Amino acid sequence: MLTFSAFWAFLPGGVGMANFRKTHHGLIAQLGHLCWWILLLVHPLALYKIGFTHDGWLWLAPVAVMQVLFFAIFGRNVSTL
């Protein structure tokens, strides 16, 4: 499930972020881009924590919340047209 979430953050999230940066400029676009990179980097870290630590399941809720918030704020337009 977390692997699917990582692919969802990468592909539709990247398209949504590109569309967001086309329509918004300046600090808000940079903030969105930073949030997208953080979202991408947290997924492998969460996979590592789940696989190699005893409290890795604690990483599932923050990643899910980050994913929902990112797509609600920045990644709404995932159209490729």
C-alpha positions in Angstrom: 0.0 0.0 0.0 2.8 2.4 0.8 4.5 1.6 -2.4 1.4 2.4 -4.4 1.2 5.7 -2.4 4.8 6.5 -3.4 4.0 5.9 -7.1 0.9 8.0 -6.7 2.9 10.8 -5.1 5.5 10.6 -7.9 3.4 10.4 -11.1 0.1 12.2 -10.5 1.7 14.4 -7.8 4.4 15.5 -10.3 1.8 16.4 -12.9 -0.3 18.2 -10.4 2.7 20.1 -9.1 3.7 21.1 -12.7 0.2 22.4 -13.3 0.2 24.2 -10.0 3.5 25.9 -10.9 2.1 27.0 -14.3 -0.7 28.9 -12.6 1.0 30.1 -9.4 4.3 31.8 -9.2 6.7 33.0 -6.5 6.8 31.8 -2.9 3.6 29.7 -3.1 5.0 27.7 -6.0 8.3 27.1 -4.3 6.5 26.0 -1.1 4.4 23.5 -3.1 7.5 22.2 -4.8 9.3 21.8 -1.5 6.2 19.9 -0.1 6.2 17.6 -3.1 9.9 16.7 -2.6 9.4 16.1 1.1 6.4 13.9 0.3 8.6 11.9 -2.1 11.5 11.5 0.3 9.3 10.5 3.2 7.9 7.4 1.4 11.3 5.5 1.2 12.0 6.5 4.8 8.7 5.1 5.9 9.3 1.9 4.0 12.6 1.5 5.7 11.2 2.2 9.2 8.3 -0.2 8.6 10.7 -3.0 7.5 13.5 -2.5 10.0 12.2 -1.1 13.2 9.6 -2.3 15.7 7.6 1.0 15.7 7.5 1.5 11.9 3.7 1.3 11.8 3.7 4.8 13.4 4.9 6.2 10.0 1.7 5.2 8.2 -0.5 8.0 9.6 1.8 10.9 9.0 2.5 9.8 5.4 -1.3 9.4 4.7 -2.0 12.8 6.2 0.8 14.4 4.1 -0.5 12.7 0.9 -4.1 13.9 1.5 -3.0 17.5 2.3 -0.6 17.7 -0.6 -3.3 16.6 -3.1 -5.9 18.8 -1.5 -3.8 21.9 -1.7 -1.3 21.6 -4.5 -2.0 18.5 -6.6 -5.7 19.0 -7.4 -5.2 19.5 -11.2 -3.7 16.2 -12.4 -4.8 16.7 -16.0 -2.2 16.3 -18.7 -4.0 18.5 -21.2 
